[in-house]
Amino acid sequence: MSSPEKTLEKQIRGSLEQSKLSIHVMLKKWDLCHSNQTRTD
């Protein structure tokens, strides 16, 4: 009973969440690399 607009919105929201997650992971990895480079003990 869901309209095409609702389905499309759900898909867009889903992909947005995924891209947010991948960006978060990338930032985390970059942060780890950065802190590993600066720390020399």
C-alpha positions in Angstrom: 0.0 0.0 0.0 3.1 2.2 0.0 3.2 4.9 -2.7 6.2 5.2 -5.0 7.2 8.4 -3.3 7.5 6.6 0.0 9.6 3.8 -1.5 11.9 6.3 -3.2 12.2 8.3 0.0 13.1 5.1 1.9 15.7 4.3 -0.7 17.2 7.8 -0.6 17.3 7.7 3.2 18.9 4.3 3.1 21.7 5.4 0.7 22.2 8.5 2.8 22.7 6.5 5.9 25.1 4.2 4.1 27.2 7.1 2.7 27.2 8.7 6.2 28.4 5.4 7.6 31.2 5.0 5.0 32.3 8.6 5.5 32.4 8.0 9.2 34.5 4.9 8.7 36.9 6.8 6.3 37.3 9.6 8.9 37.9 7.1 11.6 40.6 5.4 9.5 42.2 8.7 8.6 42.1 9.7 12.2 43.8 6.5 13.2 46.5 6.9 10.6 47.0 10.5 11.5 47.4 9.8 15.3 49.7 6.8 14.5 51.9 9.1 12.5 52.1 11.8 15.1 52.7 9.4 18.0 56.3 8.2 18.1 56.6 6.4 21.5 
